[in-house]
């Protein structure tokens, strides 16, 4: 099961919710955005940081409002720049009521224009932090904003319901919910680790987890707000949601949506890896530069290995060729070898000539390494063009 990008479709496991996923190219430049049409509101989850994407969001929401006028609720899974920058730039029809919702810590980071907590300080073009007001502040210590809900003109309100933290093996996931009409609801879980303000959102059988799936990535851990102990607890708690929540599909903040089974495997592997991340150096310019050098060296070595393997496969095909039969005893896709080598060279050249933040290059390098060496689910490789097999399929 997956989500088709750039089209309306029913939210899995729901009766009256529809979703329009806008899936950005995997990078830290801009996040995915999920637009949800509900009976009582339109949700815009993580508007991102791309002006082009914002225009697309504005157009899609405007058309949906023409069908049925409703409030618009902009929700941030966390405060990082690539998810939040455009939160105040949607262009909607006159009279549209818009409210923003985020974790209390995210609201404070944005209001204070905190360049470290929003990760704005890792971008070479020095972007401005979105300081638009957050109307609904979740998981605040006093809970005052949650008690008042989200109010709109005419006295309409979206109630934010608090519930006791769900304990699973002594691991608590703080939980809130918002009724969306027709028996539908948005479940909100506090899932810190990647940032203190990270939340995960559930609609029907769909779980949107922001950047949790990348929180233990060597190119991300150590960013301001990253916390090892919180991450371990969160991964344990989210794993329990898959046991009890009838979740079928997961929408990460970057890359394609994946099945719940694939995401669960990824998060379990990540939890094992994260156990060794107890002494992570804070992410700063020096660490980023060092990781970038390491990534460049890895890609240089990988390209050399791919070239050597290609040559050996060509040599093997020459010696194995049966001149009498006019074929190889083992089918080898020689054209595929050429395509793969060309793609990988293009892939490496793109890294070397990249104008995106160095952290993006590091993340993609880590993904390439994992794709090659650890056989992570292909859908989590986020654009890696390395093919895993050059051997052509056979009937046997």
C-alpha positions as CSV (number, residue, x, y, z in Angstrom):
1,X,0.0,0.0,0.0
2,X,1.3,3.5,-0.9
3,X,0.2,7.0,-1.5
4,X,0.1,8.4,-5.0
5,X,1.6,11.9,-5.2
6,X,-0.2,15.0,-6.4
7,X,-3.7,13.5,-6.5
8,X,-6.6,13.3,-4.1
9,X,-7.2,9.8,-2.6
10,X,-9.0,8.3,0.4
11,X,-7.0,8.2,3.5
12,X,-6.5,4.5,4.3
13,X,-8.7,3.3,7.1
14,X,-11.0,6.3,7.0
15,X,-14.5,6.9,5.7
16,X,-14.5,10.6,4.7
17,X,-10.9,11.8,4.8
18,X,-9.1,12.5,1.6
19,X,-5.4,13.3,1.2
20,X,-3.3,15.1,-1.4
21,X,0.4,14.2,-0.9
22,X,3.1,16.6,-2.3
23,X,6.3,14.6,-2.1
24,X,9.4,16.7,-2.4
25,X,12.8,15.4,-3.7
26,X,14.6,14.0,-0.7
27,X,16.8,16.7,0.8
28,X,16.8,19.1,3.7
29,X,15.8,21.9,1.4
30,X,12.1,21.3,1.7
31,X,9.9,18.6,3.3
32,X,6.9,16.6,2.0
33,X,3.5,18.2,2.5
34,X,0.3,16.3,3.2
35,X,-3.0,18.1,2.5
36,X,-6.0,16.5,4.1
37,X,-9.6,17.3,3.4
38,X,-11.8,16.6,6.4
39,X,-15.5,17.5,7.1
40,X,-14.7,20.3,9.5
41,X,-11.3,21.6,8.3
42,X,-8.5,21.3,5.7
43,X,-5.2,20.3,7.2
44,X,-1.8,21.3,5.7
45,X,0.8,19.2,7.4
46,X,4.4,20.6,7.0
47,X,4.1,23.2,4.3
48,X,7.9,23.0,3.7
49,X,10.4,25.6,2.6
50,X,9.8,25.9,-1.2
51,X,8.0,28.8,-2.8
52,X,7.1,26.6,-5.7
53,X,5.6,24.0,-3.3
54,X,3.8,26.8,-1.4
55,X,2.1,27.9,-4.7
56,X,1.1,24.3,-5.3
57,X,-0.4,24.0,-1.8
58,X,-2.2,27.2,-2.1
59,X,-3.8,26.2,-5.4
60,X,-4.9,22.8,-4.1
61,X,-6.4,24.2,-0.9
62,X,-8.1,27.0,-2.8
63,X,-9.8,24.5,-5.1
64,X,-10.9,22.4,-2.1
65,X,-12.3,25.5,-0.4
66,X,-14.4,26.3,-3.4
67,X,-16.1,22.9,-3.0
68,X,-16.6,23.4,0.7
69,X,-15.6,26.4,2.7
70,X,-13.8,25.3,6.0
71,X,-11.1,26.6,8.3
72,X,-7.5,25.7,7.3
73,X,-5.2,24.2,10.0
74,X,-1.5,24.3,9.3
75,X,0.3,21.6,11.4
76,X,4.1,21.3,11.9
77,X,5.6,17.9,12.8
78,X,8.6,19.9,14.2
79,X,10.2,23.3,13.9
80,X,13.0,22.6,11.5
81,X,13.4,25.1,8.7
82,X,12.7,22.6,5.8
83,X,9.3,21.9,7.4
84,X,8.2,25.3,8.8
85,X,9.6,28.2,6.7
86,X,6.5,28.6,4.5
87,X,4.0,28.2,7.3
88,X,2.8,31.8,6.9
89,X,3.0,32.2,3.2
90,X,-0.1,30.3,1.9
91,X,-2.2,32.4,-0.4
92,X,-5.9,31.5,0.2
93,X,-9.2,33.1,-0.7
94,X,-10.3,36.2,1.2
95,X,-12.1,35.3,4.4
96,X,-10.4,31.9,4.9
97,X,-9.7,31.3,8.5
98,X,-6.2,29.8,9.1
99,X,-4.8,28.5,12.4
100,X,-1.3,27.0,13.0
101,X,-0.7,24.1,15.3
102,X,2.6,22.8,16.7
103,X,4.3,21.5,19.8
104,X,4.8,24.2,22.5
105,X,8.6,23.9,22.1
106,X,8.3,24.4,18.3
107,X,6.2,27.5,18.9
108,X,8.8,29.0,21.2
109,X,11.7,28.2,18.9
110,X,9.9,29.9,16.0
111,X,8.8,32.9,18.0
112,X,12.3,33.4,19.2
113,X,13.8,32.9,15.7
114,X,16.1,30.3,17.2
115,X,18.4,29.5,14.3
116,X,20.0,26.5,16.1
117,X,16.7,24.7,17.1
118,X,15.1,25.4,13.7
119,X,18.4,24.2,12.0
120,X,18.4,27.4,9.9
121,X,22.1,27.8,10.8
122,X,23.1,24.9,8.5
123,X,21.8,26.5,5.3
124,X,24.4,28.5,3.4
125,X,21.9,31.0,2.1
126,X,21.0,32.1,5.7
127,X,17.2,31.8,5.4
128,X,14.8,33.7,7.7
129,X,13.0,31.8,10.3
130,X,9.2,31.8,10.1
131,X,8.0,33.8,13.2
132,X,4.2,33.6,12.4
133,X,2.1,33.0,15.6
134,X,1.3,29.4,16.6
135,X,-2.4,29.4,17.6
136,X,-2.5,25.9,19.1
137,X,0.4,24.9,21.3
138,X,0.5,21.2,22.0
139,X,1.9,19.5,25.1
140,X,2.6,22.8,26.9
141,X,3.3,22.4,30.6
142,X,0.2,24.3,31.7
143,X,-2.0,23.0,28.9
144,X,-3.9,26.3,28.7
145,X,-4.0,26.5,25.0
146,X,-5.2,22.9,24.6
147,X,-8.0,23.6,27.1
148,X,-9.3,26.5,24.9
149,X,-9.0,24.5,21.7
150,X,-8.8,26.4,18.3
151,X,-11.4,29.1,18.0
152,X,-12.7,30.5,14.7
153,X,-15.1,33.3,13.7
154,X,-18.7,32.6,14.5
155,X,-17.8,30.7,17.6
156,X,-16.7,27.5,15.9
157,X,-14.1,25.5,17.7
158,X,-11.8,22.5,17.1
159,X,-11.5,20.8,20.5
160,X,-8.1,19.5,21.5
161,X,-8.7,16.4,23.7
162,X,-6.1,15.4,26.2
163,X,-5.8,11.8,27.2
164,X,-3.5,10.0,29.6
165,X,-0.2,8.9,28.3
166,X,-0.3,5.3,26.9
167,X,2.1,3.1,28.8
168,X,3.7,0.2,26.9
169,X,6.5,-1.6,28.9
170,X,6.8,1.6,31.0
171,X,7.3,3.8,27.8
172,X,4.8,6.6,27.6
173,X,3.6,8.4,24.5
174,X,1.8,11.6,25.4
175,X,-1.4,11.8,23.2
176,X,-3.9,14.4,22.0
177,X,-6.7,14.2,19.5
178,X,-8.9,16.6,17.5
179,X,-12.3,15.6,16.2
180,X,-12.6,16.3,12.4
181,X,-16.3,15.5,11.9
182,X,-18.2,12.4,10.7
183,X,-16.5,10.4,13.4
184,X,-13.0,11.1,12.0
185,X,-10.2,12.3,14.2
186,X,-6.6,13.4,14.2
187,X,-4.5,11.6,16.8
188,X,-1.3,13.4,17.8
189,X,1.6,11.8,19.6
190,X,4.6,13.5,21.2
191,X,7.6,11.6,19.7
192,X,10.8,13.5,20.7
193,X,14.3,12.5,19.8
194,X,15.0,14.1,16.4
195,X,13.9,17.3,18.1
196,X,12.2,18.0,21.5
197,X,9.2,19.3,19.6
198,X,8.6,16.4,17.2
199,X,5.1,15.0,16.9
200,X,3.6,12.2,14.9
201,X,0.1,12.3,13.4
202,X,-2.4,9.6,12.8
203,X,-5.4,9.7,10.4
204,X,-7.2,6.4,9.9
205,X,-4.5,3.8,9.1
206,X,-2.0,6.5,8.1
207,X,0.8,7.5,10.4
208,X,2.8,10.6,9.5
209,X,6.1,10.6,11.5
210,X,8.0,13.7,10.3
211,X,11.7,13.0,10.4
212,X,11.7,10.3,13.0
213,X,12.9,7.7,10.4
214,X,16.1,9.7,9.9
215,X,16.7,10.7,13.6
216,X,19.6,8.2,14.0
217,X,21.2,9.1,10.7
218,X,24.9,10.0,11.2
219,X,24.3,13.1,9.2
220,X,21.5,14.3,11.5
221,X,22.0,13.2,15.0
222,X,23.5,15.9,17.1
223,X,21.5,18.7,15.7
224,X,20.3,21.2,18.3
225,X,17.3,19.5,20.1
226,X,18.4,15.9,19.3
227,X,18.3,13.7,22.4
228,X,19.4,10.1,22.6
229,X,17.4,9.0,25.5
230,X,14.2,10.5,24.1
231,X,14.8,8.9,20.8
232,X,15.2,5.4,22.3
233,X,12.0,5.8,24.3
234,X,10.1,7.2,21.2
235,X,11.2,4.4,19.0
236,X,10.0,1.9,21.6
237,X,6.7,3.7,21.9
238,X,6.1,4.1,18.2
239,X,6.8,0.4,17.8
240,X,3.9,-0.3,20.1
241,X,1.6,1.7,17.9
242,X,2.2,-0.8,15.1
243,X,1.1,-3.5,17.5
244,X,-2.1,-1.9,18.6
245,X,-3.0,0.7,16.0
246,X,-4.0,-1.0,12.8
247,X,-1.6,1.2,10.9
248,X,-1.1,0.3,7.3
249,X,1.1,3.0,5.8
250,X,3.6,5.6,7.0
251,X,4.3,9.1,5.6
252,X,7.8,10.3,6.4
253,X,8.8,13.9,6.1
254,X,11.0,13.1,3.1
255,X,10.7,10.4,0.4
256,X,7.9,8.2,-0.5
257,X,5.2,6.8,1.8
258,X,6.0,3.2,2.8
259,X,4.1,0.3,4.3
260,X,3.8,0.1,8.1
261,X,5.8,-3.2,8.0
262,X,8.7,-1.6,6.1
263,X,8.7,1.4,8.4
264,X,8.6,-0.8,11.5
265,X,11.6,-2.8,10.2
266,X,13.5,0.4,9.6
267,X,12.7,1.9,13.0
268,X,13.7,-1.3,14.7
269,X,17.0,-1.4,12.9
270,X,17.4,2.3,13.8
271,X,16.7,1.6,17.4
272,X,19.6,-0.9,17.5
273,X,21.9,1.5,15.8
274,X,20.9,4.4,18.0
275,X,22.0,2.5,21.1
276,X,25.6,3.3,20.2
277,X,25.0,7.0,19.7
278,X,25.4,8.1,23.3
279,X,28.5,10.3,22.7
280,X,27.5,12.2,19.6
281,X,29.3,15.4,18.9
282,X,27.1,18.4,18.5
283,X,26.3,19.2,14.9
284,X,28.3,22.3,14.0
285,X,30.2,23.7,11.0
286,X,33.4,21.7,11.8
287,X,31.5,18.4,12.1
288,X,29.5,19.0,8.9
289,X,32.8,19.7,7.0
290,X,34.3,16.5,8.3
291,X,31.3,14.5,7.4
292,X,31.3,16.0,3.9
293,X,34.9,15.0,3.4
294,X,34.1,11.5,4.6
295,X,31.2,11.3,2.2
296,X,33.2,12.5,-0.7
297,X,35.9,9.8,0.0
298,X,33.2,7.1,0.3
299,X,31.7,8.0,-3.0
300,X,35.2,8.1,-4.7
301,X,35.9,4.6,-3.3
302,X,32.4,3.3,-4.2
303,X,32.8,4.6,-7.8
304,X,36.1,2.8,-8.1
305,X,34.6,-0.5,-6.8
306,X,31.6,-0.2,-9.2
307,X,34.0,0.3,-12.1
308,X,36.1,-2.7,-11.1
309,X,33.0,-4.9,-10.7
310,X,31.7,-3.8,-14.1
311,X,35.0,-4.8,-15.7
312,X,35.0,-8.1,-14.0
313,X,31.5,-8.9,-15.1
314,X,32.4,-8.0,-18.6
315,X,35.5,-10.3,-18.4
316,X,33.4,-13.1,-16.9
317,X,30.9,-12.8,-19.7
318,X,33.7,-13.1,-22.3
319,X,35.1,-16.3,-20.7
320,X,31.8,-17.9,-20.0
321,X,30.3,-17.2,-23.5
322,X,29.4,-20.5,-25.2
323,X,30.4,-20.0,-28.8
324,X,28.6,-23.1,-29.8
325,X,25.3,-22.2,-28.1
326,X,25.7,-18.4,-28.7
327,X,24.7,-17.6,-25.1
328,X,26.0,-17.4,-21.5
329,X,25.3,-20.3,-19.1
330,X,24.2,-17.6,-16.6
331,X,22.2,-14.7,-17.9
332,X,24.0,-11.3,-17.3
333,X,22.4,-8.0,-18.3
334,X,25.4,-6.4,-20.0
335,X,23.4,-3.3,-21.0
336,X,22.3,-3.0,-17.4
337,X,25.9,-3.0,-16.3
338,X,26.5,0.0,-18.6
339,X,23.4,1.8,-17.4
340,X,24.3,1.2,-13.8
341,X,27.8,2.5,-14.2
342,X,26.6,5.6,-16.0
343,X,24.0,6.3,-13.4
344,X,26.4,5.9,-10.6
345,X,28.9,8.2,-12.2
346,X,26.2,10.8,-12.7
347,X,25.1,10.2,-9.1
348,X,28.7,10.9,-7.8
349,X,29.1,13.9,-10.1
350,X,25.9,15.4,-8.6
351,X,27.4,15.1,-5.2
352,X,30.6,16.7,-6.2
353,X,28.9,19.6,-7.9
354,X,26.0,20.0,-5.4
355,X,24.9,23.5,-4.5
356,X,22.6,22.3,-1.8
357,X,23.6,22.5,1.9
358,X,26.5,20.2,2.7
359,X,24.2,18.3,5.2
360,X,22.0,17.2,2.3
361,X,25.1,15.7,0.6
362,X,26.0,13.9,3.8
363,X,22.5,12.5,4.2
364,X,22.5,11.1,0.7
365,X,25.9,9.7,1.1
366,X,24.8,7.8,4.2
367,X,21.7,6.6,2.3
368,X,23.8,5.3,-0.5
369,X,26.1,3.5,1.9
370,X,23.2,1.8,3.6
371,X,21.5,0.9,0.3
372,X,24.7,-0.8,-0.8
373,X,25.8,-2.5,2.4
374,X,22.9,-3.1,4.7
375,X,20.0,-3.8,2.4
376,X,17.6,-1.3,3.9
377,X,14.1,-1.3,2.4
378,X,14.4,0.2,-1.1
379,X,11.7,2.8,-0.4
380,X,13.9,4.3,2.4
381,X,16.9,4.8,0.1
382,X,15.3,8.2,-1.0
383,X,16.5,8.4,-4.5
384,X,19.6,6.3,-4.5
385,X,20.1,5.2,-8.1
386,X,22.4,2.3,-7.3
387,X,20.9,-0.9,-8.6
388,X,21.3,-3.9,-6.4
389,X,21.5,-6.6,-9.1
390,X,23.0,-6.8,-12.5
391,X,21.9,-10.4,-13.1
392,X,19.0,-10.6,-15.4
393,X,15.9,-12.4,-14.1
394,X,15.5,-16.0,-15.1
395,X,12.6,-18.4,-15.1
396,X,14.3,-20.5,-12.4
